[in-house]
Amino acid sequence: MRSRTVVATAIGTTALLGATGCLPAGGHQAADIGKAARASAGATAPAPSGSGSDESKGSGSGAGSGRLTDLSGREILRRAHKATREAESAHVVAKVRLDGKPMAIDLSLDKKGNCNGVIRLDGMGRMDLIKSAELIHFKGDEAYWRGAAKLKNAPRKQTDQMVAALAGRWVKVPASDARSAAMTGMCDLDKLTLEAGRDSILARKGAAATVDGVPAVAVTSPGKDGTETDYVATEGTPYILRSTLSGKEDGEVSFSEFGKPVDVTSPKDSDVLDMGRAGGSGPGESV
């Protein structure tokens, strides 16, 4: 079997390529990033706030004091939405479910479509990803490629050939290639933060909290899938640091490293498989 055939088959049947394509383009809620997983209760430790809770009655509450915590829940979300949407880059960590299976996303990404990180899916192993404006590099472990082959009921011999050729190996694909569309959409920070901190008339300010050492305030908003809680930074720019959903769906997504450049340096590996060449009309190397 020629390598170009192995790679073309692998790209076309890769489950995680399909998984990233299935993730909704917008929304900061864990449920909007995928079928939400169990939120990690210990990750955020809310502490009682001296001001107690505050039912939102509009954007004017406490506006004269200049302190974010003196504003209504609704106004805090408005400011958080603006700040988060204006961020040029961020580090995003999410715990989600895809078809009932736990999935972990750990990506640094920006508004230019650059990203760098890791995606893990239960039963599908690990995929490393580096995407720039021109190229996508990705690397799957053996479990990743076997899972991809199983998804399409590939014969055992073909699966073994795919694993031998590709497991633990970087594959390079042009960003303009139609087969890379799923990854391209996954690496768009603008789309990911489209709904972040949207205005909600039912938003209610809650207790003070600390998210990864950063002081924050919790704002809860009821929805059809449960109660969403956004933790907004109260020092510096009022970014959304973490969003959780509890109720019919449970899940969590965290944001950090706002404005930090995304490293899209190509892998320092001489054995990168060039999909642009492997997918051409010429003969490929034997495997």
C-alpha positions as CSV (number, residue, x, y, z in Angstrom):
1,M,0.0,0.0,0.0
2,R,1.5,3.4,-1.0
3,S,2.0,6.0,1.7
4,R,-0.2,8.6,-0.1
5,T,-3.1,6.1,0.1
6,V,-2.4,5.3,3.8
7,V,-2.3,9.0,4.6
8,A,-5.3,9.9,2.5
9,T,-7.3,7.2,4.1
10,A,-6.1,8.2,7.6
11,I,-7.0,11.8,7.1
12,G,-10.5,10.9,5.7
13,T,-11.3,8.5,8.6
14,T,-9.7,10.2,11.6
15,A,-12.2,10.4,14.4
16,L,-10.6,13.4,16.1
17,L,-10.6,15.3,12.9
18,G,-14.3,14.7,12.8
19,A,-14.6,15.5,16.5
20,T,-13.1,18.9,16.2
21,G,-15.4,19.6,13.3
22,C,-18.4,18.7,15.4
23,L,-17.7,21.2,18.0
24,P,-19.9,24.3,17.7
25,A,-18.2,27.3,16.3
26,G,-19.4,29.8,18.9
27,G,-20.1,29.8,22.6
28,H,-18.0,29.8,25.7
29,Q,-20.3,27.5,27.7
30,A,-19.0,24.0,28.1
31,A,-22.2,22.8,26.6
32,D,-21.6,25.0,23.5
33,I,-18.1,23.5,23.1
34,G,-19.4,20.0,23.1
35,K,-21.5,17.6,25.2
36,A,-20.4,19.0,28.6
37,A,-18.5,16.8,31.0
38,R,-18.6,16.8,34.8
39,A,-17.4,20.1,36.0
40,S,-14.4,20.0,38.4
41,A,-15.8,21.4,41.7
42,G,-12.4,21.8,43.3
43,A,-10.9,23.9,40.5
44,T,-12.7,27.0,41.6
45,A,-13.2,27.8,45.3
46,P,-15.8,30.5,45.8
47,A,-15.7,32.3,49.1
48,P,-18.6,34.2,50.6
49,S,-18.7,37.8,49.5
50,G,-19.2,40.5,51.9
51,S,-21.8,42.1,49.7
52,G,-23.9,38.9,49.4
53,S,-25.8,38.3,46.2
54,D,-27.4,40.9,44.0
55,E,-30.3,40.3,41.7
56,S,-29.7,42.1,38.4
57,K,-32.0,45.0,37.8
58,G,-30.1,46.7,35.0
59,S,-26.8,48.2,34.1
60,G,-26.9,51.2,36.4
61,S,-26.4,49.4,39.8
62,G,-23.3,50.7,41.5
63,A,-21.9,52.2,38.3
64,G,-20.7,55.3,40.1
65,S,-18.2,53.5,42.3
66,G,-15.9,52.3,39.6
67,R,-15.5,48.9,41.2
68,L,-16.6,45.9,39.2
69,T,-18.0,44.2,42.2
70,D,-20.3,47.1,42.9
71,L,-22.1,46.6,39.5
72,S,-25.1,44.4,38.9
73,G,-24.6,40.9,37.6
74,R,-25.9,41.9,34.2
75,E,-23.5,44.8,33.9
76,I,-20.5,42.6,34.9
77,L,-21.4,40.2,32.2
78,R,-21.6,43.0,29.6
79,R,-18.2,44.2,30.5
80,A,-16.8,40.7,30.6
81,H,-18.2,40.0,27.2
82,K,-16.5,43.1,25.7
83,A,-13.2,42.4,27.3
84,T,-13.1,38.7,26.4
85,R,-14.2,39.3,22.8
86,E,-11.4,41.9,22.4
87,A,-8.6,39.6,23.5
88,E,-6.3,38.8,20.6
89,S,-5.3,35.4,22.0
90,A,-6.0,33.1,24.9
91,H,-5.3,29.7,26.4
92,V,-8.4,27.5,26.5
93,V,-8.8,24.4,28.6
94,A,-12.1,22.5,28.4
95,K,-13.6,19.2,29.7
96,V,-16.3,18.0,27.4
97,R,-18.1,14.9,26.2
98,L,-18.3,13.7,22.6
99,D,-20.9,11.0,22.0
100,G,-20.8,10.2,25.7
101,K,-17.0,9.9,25.8
102,P,-14.8,12.3,27.9
103,M,-12.8,14.7,25.8
104,A,-10.1,17.1,26.9
105,I,-9.1,20.2,25.0
106,D,-6.0,22.2,25.9
107,L,-5.2,24.9,23.2
108,S,-3.6,28.2,22.9
109,L,-5.2,30.1,20.0
110,D,-5.7,33.6,18.5
111,K,-7.9,35.6,16.2
112,K,-5.6,34.9,13.3
113,G,-6.4,31.2,13.3
114,N,-3.2,30.1,14.9
115,C,-3.2,27.4,17.6
116,N,-1.0,25.0,19.5
117,G,-2.1,22.3,21.9
118,V,-3.4,18.8,22.6
119,I,-6.8,17.1,22.2
120,R,-7.6,13.8,24.0
121,L,-10.6,11.6,23.5
122,D,-11.4,8.6,25.6
123,G,-10.7,5.5,23.4
124,M,-9.0,7.7,20.8
125,G,-5.8,8.6,22.5
126,R,-4.0,11.9,21.9
127,M,-3.6,14.3,19.0
128,D,-1.0,17.1,19.1
129,L,-1.8,20.1,16.9
130,I,0.1,23.1,15.6
131,K,-1.7,25.4,13.1
132,S,-0.4,28.6,11.4
133,A,-2.0,30.6,8.6
134,E,-0.3,28.4,6.0
135,L,0.2,24.9,7.6
136,I,-1.3,22.4,10.0
137,H,0.9,19.9,11.8
138,F,-0.7,17.2,13.8
139,K,0.5,14.0,15.4
140,G,-1.6,11.1,16.7
141,D,-0.4,8.3,19.0
142,E,-1.2,4.7,18.3
143,A,-4.5,4.8,20.1
144,Y,-5.5,7.7,18.0
145,W,-4.9,6.0,14.7
146,R,-6.4,2.7,15.8
147,G,-9.4,4.5,16.9
148,A,-9.7,6.3,13.6
149,A,-9.5,3.1,11.7
150,K,-12.0,1.4,14.0
151,L,-14.5,4.2,13.4
152,K,-14.6,3.3,9.7
153,N,-14.3,-0.5,10.2
154,A,-10.9,-0.6,8.4
155,P,-9.5,-4.1,8.0
156,R,-6.9,-5.2,10.5
157,K,-4.1,-5.3,7.9
158,Q,-4.9,-1.8,6.7
159,T,-5.1,-0.6,10.4
160,D,-1.7,-2.0,11.2
161,Q,-0.2,-0.4,8.1
162,M,-1.7,3.0,9.1
163,V,-0.3,2.7,12.6
164,A,3.1,1.6,11.4
165,A,3.3,4.6,9.0
166,L,1.7,7.3,11.2
167,A,1.7,6.7,14.9
168,G,3.8,9.2,16.7
169,R,4.7,10.9,13.5
170,W,4.0,14.6,12.6
171,V,1.8,15.0,9.5
172,K,1.8,18.3,7.6
173,V,-1.3,19.5,5.7
174,P,-1.8,22.8,3.9
175,A,-4.2,25.0,5.9
176,S,-6.1,25.6,2.6
177,D,-6.7,21.9,2.1
178,A,-10.4,21.1,2.4
179,R,-9.5,18.1,4.6
180,S,-8.2,20.5,7.3
181,A,-11.4,22.5,7.6
182,A,-12.3,20.8,11.0
183,M,-9.0,21.9,12.6
184,T,-9.2,25.3,11.0
185,G,-12.6,26.0,12.7
186,M,-11.3,24.7,16.0
187,C,-8.5,27.2,16.0
188,D,-10.6,30.4,15.7
189,L,-10.7,32.4,18.9
190,D,-13.3,34.8,17.5
191,K,-15.8,32.0,17.0
192,L,-15.0,30.4,20.4
193,T,-15.7,33.5,22.3
194,L,-18.7,34.7,20.3
195,E,-21.2,34.2,23.1
196,A,-18.8,34.7,26.0
197,G,-20.5,36.6,28.8
198,R,-23.6,37.6,26.7
199,D,-26.0,40.0,28.3
200,S,-28.7,38.2,30.5
201,I,-31.5,40.0,32.2
202,L,-31.6,37.1,34.7
203,A,-27.9,37.4,35.5
204,R,-27.2,37.5,39.3
205,K,-24.0,38.5,41.0
206,G,-22.8,35.9,43.5
207,A,-19.8,35.4,45.8
208,A,-16.2,36.3,45.5
209,A,-13.9,33.6,44.2
210,T,-10.4,32.8,43.1
211,V,-9.6,31.2,39.8
212,D,-6.0,30.0,39.5
213,G,-4.9,32.7,42.0
214,V,-6.8,35.5,40.3
215,P,-9.5,37.3,42.3
216,A,-12.9,37.0,40.6
217,V,-16.6,37.3,41.1
218,A,-19.2,34.7,40.2
219,V,-22.2,35.6,38.0
220,T,-25.0,33.1,37.5
221,S,-27.5,32.9,34.7
222,P,-30.3,30.3,34.4
223,G,-30.8,28.6,31.1
224,K,-32.6,25.7,29.5
225,D,-29.7,23.3,30.1
226,G,-29.0,24.4,33.7
227,T,-27.3,27.2,35.6
228,E,-24.3,28.8,34.0
229,T,-21.7,30.4,36.3
230,D,-19.2,32.8,34.8
231,Y,-16.2,33.8,37.0
232,V,-15.0,37.3,36.0
233,A,-11.7,38.8,36.9
234,T,-12.0,41.6,39.4
235,E,-8.5,42.9,39.1
236,G,-7.2,44.3,35.8
237,T,-9.2,43.6,32.7
238,P,-12.5,41.9,33.5
239,Y,-11.9,38.7,31.4
240,I,-14.0,35.6,31.9
241,L,-11.6,33.2,33.6
242,R,-13.9,30.2,33.9
243,S,-17.4,29.2,32.9
244,T,-19.3,26.2,34.3
245,L,-22.7,24.7,33.7
246,S,-24.6,22.6,36.2
247,G,-28.0,21.0,35.8
248,K,-29.2,19.0,32.8
249,E,-25.7,19.4,31.4
250,D,-22.5,19.8,33.5
251,G,-19.3,21.1,32.1
252,E,-16.4,23.5,32.3
253,V,-14.1,25.7,30.2
254,S,-11.3,28.0,31.4
255,F,-9.5,30.9,29.8
256,S,-6.1,32.3,30.6
257,E,-2.9,33.8,29.1
258,F,-4.9,36.5,27.3
259,G,-2.8,38.4,24.7
260,K,0.1,35.9,24.8
261,P,1.5,35.1,21.3
262,V,0.7,31.6,20.1
263,D,3.8,29.5,19.3
264,V,3.3,28.0,15.8
265,T,6.9,27.0,15.2
266,S,7.0,23.9,13.0
267,P,8.1,20.7,14.7
268,K,11.9,20.2,14.7
269,D,11.6,16.8,13.2
270,S,13.1,15.7,9.9
271,D,10.6,12.9,9.5
272,V,7.5,15.0,9.1
273,L,5.1,13.5,6.5
274,D,4.1,16.1,3.9
275,M,0.4,15.5,3.1
276,G,0.6,18.0,0.3
277,R,3.1,15.8,-1.5
278,A,1.7,12.5,-0.3
279,G,-1.7,13.4,-1.6
280,G,-0.4,14.3,-5.1
281,S,-0.8,12.4,-8.3
282,G,2.7,11.0,-8.2
283,P,3.7,7.7,-6.7
284,G,4.3,7.6,-3.0
285,E,6.8,5.6,-1.0
286,S,6.0,2.1,-0.1
287,V,5.1,1.3,3.5
